[in-house]
Amino acid sequence: MEADAVASADLEMIVHGPHGRNKPETRLWLRMLSTTKLITTEIRRRLRSEFSATLPQFDLMAQLYREKDGLRLGELSKRTMVTNGNVTGLVERLETDGFVQRVTPDGDRRVTVAKLTPAGTDLFIAMAAAHEGWLRDIMADVDEAMISSLWLEIGAVKASASNHLSGSAFE
């Protein structure tokens, strides 16, 4: 296990100790945070190992896969919650590798749209299938009924959080 994963696994114990002295809301938040960190660390490792790809590259390709006509770089930045500069770097890298192409619609050089190439589409389909399998593997010890129940229950937590934001969540 990577050091990050070990740190995540112990986050709950480090912060509130073995006797759970924190309030239930804090414990729930720490549990969701540490679980997300554990899974994300493993997904990153597997993407790197099996596809020589990063999670931001996977996320960017997922957005482009959903939009067959491509997306403007600014829209990609919003959807992936990555800065414009980082999106440009990700697109340039994927373009160099032959997975993304940049086009200027109607010859307007002020607008750049990124699109998956056929090779990019093939790669993303393979990565998405692997990603789905990895999640199934990671959650193999949790039965389907519990996954469905947790999905609904965490949805209530998400709705409450959304109702109590002081501003836009993704500014």
N, CA and C of each residue as an Amber inpcrd file, in Angstrom:
protein
   513
   0.8480000  -1.1710000   0.0000000   0.0000000   0.0000000   0.0000000
   0.8960000   1.2360000   0.0000000   0.5490000   2.2400000  -0.7910000
   1.3430000   3.4630000  -0.8370000   1.1920000   4.2270000   0.4720000
   2.1640000   5.1060000   0.7520000   2.1260000   5.8830000   1.9860000
   0.8480000   6.7030000   2.0970000   0.3850000   7.2780000   0.9710000
  -0.8570000   8.0450000   0.9580000  -2.0350000   7.2030000   1.4170000
  -2.0900000   5.9740000   0.9270000  -3.2030000   5.0900000   1.2690000
  -3.1710000   4.7330000   2.7470000  -1.9800000   4.4810000   3.2780000
  -1.8500000   4.1590000   4.6930000  -2.2970000   5.3500000   5.5300000
  -1.8540000   6.5490000   5.1480000  -2.2500000   7.7530000   5.8760000
  -3.7590000   7.9230000   5.8410000  -4.3780000   7.6580000   4.6820000
  -5.8280000   7.7740000   4.5620000  -6.5370000   6.7710000   5.4500000
  -6.0260000   5.5540000   5.4520000  -6.6690000   4.4980000   6.2240000
  -6.7010000   4.8590000   7.7020000  -5.6960000   5.5460000   8.1520000
  -5.5870000   5.8830000   9.5660000  -6.1330000   7.2640000   9.8900000
  -6.6320000   7.9910000   8.9070000  -7.0960000   9.3600000   9.1140000
  -8.1310000   9.4490000  10.2310000  -9.0820000   8.5480000  10.2210000
 -10.1280000   8.5900000  11.2510000  -9.5340000   8.4040000  12.6480000
  -8.6240000   7.4520000  12.7940000  -8.0150000   7.1780000  14.1050000
  -7.1290000   8.3340000  14.5460000  -6.3700000   8.8870000  13.6190000
  -5.4580000   9.9830000  13.9550000  -6.2430000  11.1860000  14.4570000
  -7.3310000  11.4920000  13.7760000  -8.0680000  12.7080000  14.0880000
  -8.9210000  12.5730000  15.3390000  -9.6000000  11.4320000  15.5230000
 -10.4790000  11.3590000  16.6920000 -10.1820000  10.2020000  17.6300000
  -9.1490000   9.4430000  17.3730000  -8.7260000   8.4110000  18.2980000
  -9.6630000   7.2160000  18.3480000  -9.2860000   6.2320000  19.1150000
 -10.0380000   4.9750000  19.1540000 -11.4110000   5.0950000  19.8210000
 -11.6600000   6.1630000  20.5460000 -12.9170000   6.2820000  21.2880000
 -13.9270000   7.1890000  20.5960000 -13.6080000   7.6790000  19.3920000
 -14.5560000   8.4580000  18.6160000 -15.0750000   9.6870000  19.3420000
 -14.1900000  10.5240000  19.8050000 -14.5900000  11.6830000  20.6080000
 -15.2650000  12.7810000  19.7820000 -15.1120000  12.7550000  18.4770000
 -15.7260000  13.7860000  17.6460000 -17.2140000  13.5450000  17.4830000
 -17.8820000  14.5880000  17.0690000 -19.3190000  14.5260000  16.8180000
 -19.5950000  13.6410000  15.6080000 -20.8110000  13.0920000  15.5070000
 -21.1430000  12.1750000  14.4060000 -20.9200000  12.7920000  13.0140000
 -21.2210000  14.0840000  12.8650000 -21.0240000  14.7260000  11.5580000
 -19.5510000  14.7420000  11.1720000 -18.6880000  14.9900000  12.1320000
 -17.2440000  14.9990000  11.8640000 -16.7650000  13.5960000  11.5310000
 -17.2300000  12.6090000  12.2860000 -16.8330000  11.2250000  12.0170000
 -17.2850000  10.7710000  10.6310000 -18.5270000  11.1350000  10.2490000
 -19.0340000  10.7760000   8.9260000 -18.1920000  11.4300000   7.8370000
 -17.8990000  12.7170000   8.0140000 -17.0980000  13.4370000   7.0160000
 -15.7130000  12.7990000   6.8780000 -15.0890000  12.4710000   7.9960000
 -13.7660000  11.8380000   7.9550000 -13.8300000  10.4570000   7.3030000
 -14.8870000   9.7080000   7.5660000 -15.0480000   8.3790000   6.9580000
 -15.2010000   8.5150000   5.4430000 -16.0400000   9.4630000   4.9890000
 -16.2250000   9.6570000   3.5350000 -14.9150000  10.1260000   2.8950000
 -14.2260000  11.0470000   3.5660000 -12.9670000  11.5770000   3.0470000
 -11.9050000  10.4900000   2.9470000 -11.7470000   9.7000000   3.9980000
 -10.7050000   8.6650000   3.9800000 -11.0370000   7.5640000   2.9760000
 -12.3220000   7.2370000   2.8290000 -12.7280000   6.2270000   1.8490000
 -12.4490000   6.7150000   0.4350000 -12.8200000   7.9530000   0.1650000
 -12.5600000   8.5370000  -1.1620000 -11.0670000   8.5540000  -1.4550000
 -10.2740000   8.9160000  -0.4730000  -8.8200000   8.9750000  -0.6640000
  -8.2460000   7.5840000  -0.9400000  -8.6960000   6.5830000  -0.2090000
  -8.2260000   5.2150000  -0.4410000  -8.5320000   4.7520000  -1.8700000
  -9.7800000   4.9450000  -2.2870000 -10.1920000   4.4880000  -3.6130000
  -9.4820000   5.2840000  -4.7020000  -9.3940000   6.5900000  -4.5420000
  -8.7340000   7.4320000  -5.5360000  -7.2680000   7.0560000  -5.6900000
  -6.5990000   6.8030000  -4.5750000  -5.1870000   6.4050000  -4.6280000
  -5.0220000   5.1160000  -5.4290000  -5.9070000   4.1630000  -5.2060000
  -5.8170000   2.8870000  -5.9220000  -6.1550000   3.0490000  -7.4020000
  -7.1600000   3.8410000  -7.7190000  -7.5110000   4.0820000  -9.1270000
  -6.3510000   4.7700000  -9.8370000  -5.7480000   5.7550000  -9.2030000
  -4.5770000   6.4330000  -9.7880000  -3.4610000   5.4210000 -10.0750000
  -3.1940000   4.5550000  -9.1000000  -2.1280000   3.5690000  -9.2590000
  -2.4170000   2.6450000 -10.4310000  -3.6450000   2.1680000 -10.5210000
  -3.9940000   1.2340000 -11.5950000  -3.9960000   1.9150000 -12.9630000
  -4.4680000   3.1460000 -13.0450000  -4.4110000   3.8750000 -14.3250000
  -2.9590000   4.0300000 -14.7820000  -2.1190000   4.4000000 -13.8400000
  -0.6980000   4.5930000 -14.1560000  -0.0570000   3.2800000 -14.5820000
  -0.3360000   2.2150000 -13.8440000   0.2680000   0.9190000 -14.0940000
  -0.2140000   0.2820000 -15.4020000  -1.5180000   0.3110000 -15.6340000
  -2.0770000  -0.4180000 -16.7770000  -2.1970000   0.4060000 -18.0540000
  -2.2780000   1.7290000 -17.9280000  -2.4940000   2.5630000 -19.1180000
  -1.4850000   3.7080000 -19.2520000  -0.5490000   3.8180000 -18.3190000
   0.3820000   4.9470000 -18.2970000  -0.3800000   6.2670000 -18.3960000
  -1.4900000   6.3310000 -17.6690000  -2.3520000   7.5150000 -17.6950000
  -2.5410000   8.0370000 -16.2770000  -2.9380000   9.3010000 -16.2030000
  -3.2380000   9.9190000 -14.9140000  -4.7520000  10.0230000 -14.7540000
  -5.1940000  10.2250000 -13.5190000  -6.6150000  10.4120000 -13.2740000
  -7.1400000  11.6730000 -13.9690000  -6.4100000  12.8000000 -13.9590000
  -6.8960000  13.9580000 -14.7090000  -7.0290000  13.6840000 -16.2190000
  -6.1270000  12.9020000 -16.7810000  -6.2620000  12.5430000 -18.2020000
  -7.5200000  11.7090000 -18.4190000  -7.7580000  10.7490000 -17.5360000
  -8.9550000   9.9150000 -17.6220000 -10.2140000  10.7780000 -17.5210000
 -10.2400000  11.6950000 -16.5530000 -11.4040000  12.5630000 -16.3670000
 -11.6480000  13.4370000 -17.5990000 -10.5860000  13.9920000 -18.1590000
 -10.7120000  14.8330000 -19.3510000 -11.2300000  14.0180000 -20.5340000
 -10.6930000  12.8330000 -20.7130000 -11.1510000  11.9740000 -21.8100000
 -12.6060000  11.5650000 -21.6150000 -13.0260000  11.3670000 -20.3660000
 -14.4220000  11.0120000 -20.0850000 -15.3500000  12.1360000 -20.5300000
 -14.9610000  13.3650000 -20.2620000 -15.7820000  14.5030000 -20.6900000
 -15.8590000  14.5750000 -22.2110000 -14.7260000  14.3710000 -22.8760000
 -14.7190000  14.4200000 -24.3420000 -15.4800000  13.2510000 -24.9440000
 -15.4630000  12.1140000 -24.2920000 -16.1920000  10.9420000 -24.7840000
 -17.6980000  11.2140000 -24.7850000 -18.1460000  11.9550000 -23.7830000
 -19.5750000  12.2830000 -23.6760000 -20.0200000  13.3080000 -24.7230000
 -19.0840000  14.0620000 -25.2460000 -19.3960000  15.1460000 -26.1890000
 -18.6890000  14.8690000 -27.5120000 -19.3690000  14.1800000 -28.4080000
 -18.7440000  13.7420000 -29.6670000 -18.2230000  14.9120000 -30.5070000
 -18.8480000  16.0960000 -30.3780000 -18.3920000  17.2670000 -31.1360000
 -17.2620000  18.0020000 -30.4360000 -16.8560000  17.5160000 -29.2760000
 -15.7680000  18.1280000 -28.5360000 -16.2490000  19.2030000 -27.5890000
 -15.3110000  19.7690000 -26.8620000 -15.5990000  20.8280000 -25.8970000
 -14.5450000  21.9140000 -25.9890000 -14.9780000  23.1370000 -25.7560000
 -14.0180000  24.2480000 -25.6330000 -13.1660000  23.9900000 -24.3910000
 -11.9530000  24.4800000 -24.4330000 -11.0450000  24.2310000 -23.3130000
 -11.5870000  24.8200000 -22.0150000 -12.2190000  25.9870000 -22.0840000
 -12.8020000  26.5980000 -20.8860000 -13.8940000  25.7270000 -20.2800000
 -14.7000000  25.1180000 -21.1200000 -15.7520000  24.2170000 -20.6430000
 -15.1360000  22.9580000 -20.0280000 -14.0800000  22.4600000 -20.6420000
 -13.3660000  21.3040000 -20.0690000 -12.8370000  21.6460000 -18.6810000
 -12.3210000  22.8510000 -18.5350000 -11.7990000  23.3050000 -17.2570000
 -12.9000000  23.2890000 -16.1960000 -14.0680000  23.8080000 -16.5350000
 -15.1920000  23.8270000 -15.5860000 -15.6360000  22.4140000 -15.2210000
 -15.7860000  21.5770000 -16.2270000 -16.3170000  20.2280000 -15.9880000
 -15.3570000  19.3440000 -15.2060000 -14.0670000  19.5520000 -15.4000000
 -13.0890000  18.7170000 -14.7060000 -12.5690000  19.3800000 -13.4330000
 -12.9730000  20.6230000 -13.2000000 -12.5250000  21.3980000 -12.0440000
 -10.9980000  21.5020000 -12.0070000 -10.4270000  21.7010000 -13.1880000
  -8.9850000  21.8560000 -13.3550000  -8.7690000  23.2410000 -13.9650000
  -7.7130000  23.9300000 -13.5710000  -7.4660000  25.2760000 -14.0940000
  -7.2800000  25.2510000 -15.6100000  -7.5440000  26.3960000 -16.2470000
  -7.3700000  26.5000000 -17.6970000  -5.9650000  26.0920000 -18.1290000
  -4.9590000  26.5510000 -17.3870000  -3.5830000  26.2180000 -17.7350000
  -3.3160000  24.7260000 -17.6680000  -3.8420000  24.0770000 -16.6350000
  -3.6460000  22.6290000 -16.5070000  -4.4080000  21.8620000 -17.5810000
  -5.6040000  22.3470000 -17.9460000  -6.3570000  21.7050000 -19.0260000
  -5.5710000  21.7910000 -20.3200000  -4.9980000  22.9530000 -20.5900000
  -4.1960000  23.1170000 -21.8030000  -3.0450000  22.1240000 -21.8170000
  -2.3650000  21.9710000 -20.6870000  -1.2680000  21.0150000 -20.6040000
  -1.7340000  19.5760000 -20.8070000  -2.8620000  19.2260000 -20.2110000
  -3.4060000  17.8710000 -20.3840000  -3.7660000  17.6230000 -21.8480000
  -4.4210000  18.5980000 -22.4770000  -4.8150000  18.4560000 -23.8800000
  -3.5710000  18.3400000 -24.7620000  -2.5680000  19.1690000 -24.4970000
  -1.3340000  19.1040000 -25.2980000  -0.6860000  17.7290000 -25.1870000
  -0.6260000  17.1890000 -23.9780000  -0.0060000  15.8690000 -23.7800000
  -0.7940000  14.7840000 -24.5210000  -2.1250000  14.8200000 -24.3720000
  -2.9650000  13.8230000 -25.0410000  -2.9290000  14.0010000 -26.5570000
  -2.7520000  15.2250000 -27.0070000  -2.6310000  15.4820000 -28.4510000
  -1.3080000  14.9130000 -28.9710000  -0.2390000  15.1320000 -28.2310000
   1.0700000  14.5860000 -28.6060000   1.0230000  13.0620000 -28.6970000
   0.2540000  12.4470000 -27.7900000   0.1250000  10.9880000 -27.7770000
  -0.8660000  10.4680000 -28.8180000  -1.5510000  11.3810000 -29.5120000
  -2.4820000  10.9960000 -30.5720000  -3.8910000  10.6560000 -30.1100000
  -4.2490000  11.0400000 -28.8770000  -5.5590000  10.6870000 -28.3370000
  -6.5740000  11.8330000 -28.4060000  -6.0950000  13.0410000 -28.5850000
  -6.9580000  14.2260000 -28.6530000  -6.4870000  15.0790000 -29.8130000
  -7.4290000  15.7580000 -30.4340000  -7.0660000  16.7500000 -31.4450000
  -7.7200000  18.0710000 -31.0720000  -7.0390000  19.1600000 -31.3930000
  -7.6050000  20.4870000 -31.1870000  -8.0200000  21.0410000 -32.5440000
  -9.2140000  21.6130000 -32.5700000  -9.7280000  22.1970000 -33.8060000
 -10.2380000  23.6040000 -33.5120000 -10.2660000  24.4160000 -34.5630000
 -10.8340000  25.7600000 -34.4570000 -12.0790000  25.8130000 -35.3370000
 -13.2540000  25.7320000 -34.7300000 -14.4850000  25.7120000 -35.5150000
 -14.6470000  26.9930000 -36.3270000 -15.0920000  26.8420000 -37.5500000
 -15.3410000  27.9750000 -38.4450000 -14.1120000  28.8560000 -38.6180000
 -12.9350000  28.2990000 -38.4120000 -11.7030000  29.0560000 -38.6100000
 -11.4700000  30.1640000 -37.5970000 -12.2490000  30.2200000 -36.5360000
 -12.1060000  31.2500000 -35.5040000 -10.9920000  30.8340000 -34.5470000
  -9.8220000  31.4380000 -34.6890000  -8.6610000  31.0430000 -33.8910000
  -8.7950000  31.4150000 -32.4180000  -9.7960000  32.2050000 -32.0770000
 -10.0040000  32.5460000 -30.6630000 -10.6650000  31.3950000 -29.9060000
 -11.2420000  30.4590000 -30.6510000 -11.9530000  29.3340000 -30.0390000
 -11.2110000  28.0390000 -30.3580000 -10.8870000  27.2920000 -29.3080000
 -10.2550000  25.9920000 -29.4870000 -11.1420000  24.9290000 -28.8690000
 -11.4130000  23.9030000 -29.6640000 -12.2300000  22.7810000 -29.2160000
 -11.3600000  21.5320000 -29.2250000 -11.4420000  20.7750000 -28.1410000
 -10.7200000  19.5020000 -28.0560000 -11.6970000  18.3770000 -28.3320000
 -11.2330000  17.3800000 -29.0950000 -12.0420000  16.2140000 -29.4250000
 -11.1730000  14.9730000 -29.2910000 -11.8010000  13.8680000 -28.9460000
 -11.0730000  12.6010000 -28.9420000 -10.8320000  12.1580000 -30.3850000
  -9.6690000  11.6070000 -30.6380000  -9.3950000  10.9690000 -31.9170000
  -9.9640000   9.5520000 -31.8480000 -10.0200000   8.8340000 -32.9610000
 -10.4530000   7.4310000 -32.8810000  -9.5900000   6.6160000 -31.9090000
  -8.2810000   6.8640000 -31.9190000  -7.3990000   6.1520000 -30.9740000
  -7.7340000   6.5430000 -29.5360000  -8.0530000   7.8170000 -29.3070000
  -8.4480000   8.2830000 -27.9830000  -9.7450000   7.6550000 -27.5220000
 -10.6900000   7.5200000 -28.4400000 -11.9620000   6.8720000 -28.1120000
 -11.7290000   5.4190000 -27.7300000 -10.9140000   4.7150000 -28.5030000
 -10.6130000   3.3100000 -28.1930000  -9.9380000   3.1760000 -26.8340000
  -8.9700000   4.0580000 -26.5660000  -8.2710000   4.0130000 -25.2830000
  -9.2400000   4.2970000 -24.1470000 -10.0760000   5.3180000 -24.3050000
 -10.9950000   5.6500000 -23.2210000 -11.9660000   4.5000000 -22.9520000
 -12.4820000   3.8760000 -23.9860000 -13.4080000   2.7530000 -23.7960000
 -12.7250000   1.6450000 -22.9880000 -11.4720000   1.3680000 -23.2970000
 -10.7240000   0.3450000 -22.5550000 -10.4960000   0.7900000 -21.1070000
 -10.1230000   2.0410000 -20.9150000  -9.8940000   2.5440000 -19.5500000
 -11.1940000   2.5480000 -18.7460000 -12.2970000   2.9560000 -19.3670000
 -13.5750000   3.0090000 -18.6520000 -14.0190000   1.6110000 -18.2240000
 -13.8340000   0.6360000 -19.0940000 -14.1920000  -0.7430000 -18.7430000
 -13.3210000  -1.2360000 -17.5870000 -12.0290000  -0.9420000 -17.6500000
 -11.1280000  -1.3330000 -16.5600000 -11.5250000  -0.6190000 -15.2640000
 -11.8020000   0.6690000 -15.3460000 -12.1940000   1.4770000 -14.1870000
 -13.4280000   0.8750000 -13.5060000 -14.4030000   0.4990000 -14.3020000
 -15.6150000  -0.1190000 -13.7600000 -15.2720000  -1.4270000 -13.0380000
 -14.4100000  -2.2190000 -13.6430000 -13.9770000  -3.4670000 -13.0120000
 -13.1990000  -3.2310000 -11.7370000 -12.3500000  -2.2150000 -11.7240000
 -11.5770000  -1.8990000 -10.5190000 -12.5060000  -1.5250000  -9.3730000
 -13.5100000  -0.7030000  -9.6680000 -14.4470000  -0.3080000  -8.6170000
 -15.2220000  -1.5190000  -8.1010000 -15.6070000  -2.3990000  -9.0110000
 -16.2970000  -3.6260000  -8.6030000 -15.3770000  -4.4510000  -7.6860000
 -14.1000000  -4.5420000  -8.0560000 -13.1230000  -5.2790000  -7.2550000
 -12.9170000  -4.6220000  -5.8880000 -12.7410000  -3.3200000  -5.8750000
 -12.4920000  -2.5880000  -4.6250000 -13.6750000  -2.7270000  -3.6690000
 -14.8770000  -2.7840000  -4.2190000 -16.0830000  -2.8660000  -3.3840000
 -16.6700000  -4.2760000  -3.3290000 -15.8530000  -5.2670000  -3.6410000
 -16.3260000  -6.6520000  -3.7100000 -16.9020000  -7.1700000  -2.3990000
 -16.4650000  -6.6280000  -1.2730000 -16.9320000  -7.1080000   0.0250000
 -18.2070000  -6.4090000   0.5010000 -18.7550000  -5.5400000  -0.3370000
 -19.9750000  -4.8150000   0.0190000 -21.0920000  -5.3130000  -0.8940000
 -22.1840000  -5.7950000  -0.2950000 -23.2380000  -6.3560000  -1.1490000
 -24.0130000  -5.2440000  -1.8790000 -24.6670000  -5.6730000  -2.9550000
 -25.3600000  -4.7330000  -3.8410000 -26.4250000  -3.9160000  -3.1220000
 -27.1520000  -4.5370000  -2.2230000 -28.2010000  -3.8240000  -1.4860000
 -27.6010000  -2.7000000  -0.6390000 -26.4550000  -2.9660000  -0.0290000
 -25.8150000  -1.9410000   0.7870000 -25.2930000  -0.8050000  -0.0900000
 -24.7400000  -1.1420000  -1.2450000 -24.2640000  -0.0950000  -2.1660000
 -25.4270000   0.8060000  -2.5640000 -26.5720000   0.2130000  -2.8930000
 -27.7510000   1.0020000  -3.2620000 -28.2170000   1.8690000  -2.1030000
 -28.2420000   1.2980000  -0.9200000 -28.6680000   2.0380000   0.2620000
 -27.7170000   3.1970000   0.5620000 -26.4190000   2.9170000   0.5290000
 -25.4360000   3.9740000   0.7810000 -25.5260000   5.0880000  -0.2440000
 -25.7690000   4.7170000  -1.4960000 -25.8920000   5.7110000  -2.5580000
 -27.0270000   6.6840000  -2.2200000 -28.1610000   6.1520000  -1.7860000
 -29.2930000   7.0070000  -1.4120000 -28.9860000   7.8320000  -0.1640000
 -28.4130000   7.1940000   0.8400000 -28.1520000   7.8770000   2.0990000
 -27.0970000   8.9730000   1.9410000 -26.0390000   8.6970000   1.2100000
 -25.0200000   9.7270000   0.9860000 -25.5880000  10.8270000   0.0900000
 -26.5750000  10.4740000  -0.7390000 -27.2860000  11.4930000  -1.5220000
 -27.9620000  12.5100000  -0.6180000 -28.5070000  12.0550000   0.4990000
 -29.1310000  12.9690000   1.4570000 -28.0800000  13.8940000   2.0790000
 -26.9000000  13.3490000   2.3770000 -25.8100000  14.1720000   2.9160000
 -25.3910000  15.2110000   1.8790000 -25.2690000  14.7860000   0.6280000
 -24.8950000  15.7010000  -0.4480000 -25.9380000  16.8070000  -0.6140000
 -27.2130000  16.4410000  -0.5640000 -28.2860000  17.4350000  -0.7010000
 -28.2330000  18.4370000   0.4440000 -28.0170000  17.9550000   1.6530000
 -27.9150000  18.8640000   2.7950000 -26.7290000  19.8080000   2.6340000
 -25.5950000  19.2530000   2.2240000 -24.4120000  20.0990000   2.0060000
 -24.7000000  21.1540000   0.9520000 -25.3510000  20.7580000  -0.1370000
 -25.6870000  21.7130000  -1.1970000 -26.6070000  22.8100000  -0.6920000
 -27.5230000  22.4570000   0.2050000 -28.4620000  23.4370000   0.7450000
 -27.8080000  24.4550000   1.6800000 -26.6050000  24.1480000   2.1390000
 -25.9770000  25.0130000   3.1400000 -24.6390000  25.5890000   2.6950000
 -24.4400000  25.6750000   1.3970000 -23.2020000  26.2700000   0.8790000
 -23.2740000  27.7810000   0.9810000 -22.1340000  28.3920000   1.2690000
 -22.1040000  29.8490000   1.3570000 -21.9130000  30.5040000  -0.0090000
 -21.5120000  29.7270000  -0.9800000 -21.3130000  30.2320000  -2.3410000
 -21.3110000  29.0690000  -3.2980000 -20.8880000  29.3050000  -4.5130000
 -20.8190000  28.2260000  -5.4800000 -19.7930000  27.2040000  -5.0200000
 -20.1460000  25.9390000  -5.1100000 -19.2560000  24.8670000  -4.6490000
 -18.0000000  24.7450000  -5.4840000 -18.0390000  25.2000000  -6.7110000
 -16.9120000  24.9600000  -7.6010000 -16.2960000  26.2420000  -8.1180000
 -16.2660000  27.2570000  -7.2780000 -15.6320000  28.5160000  -7.7050000
 -14.1410000  28.3870000  -7.6450000
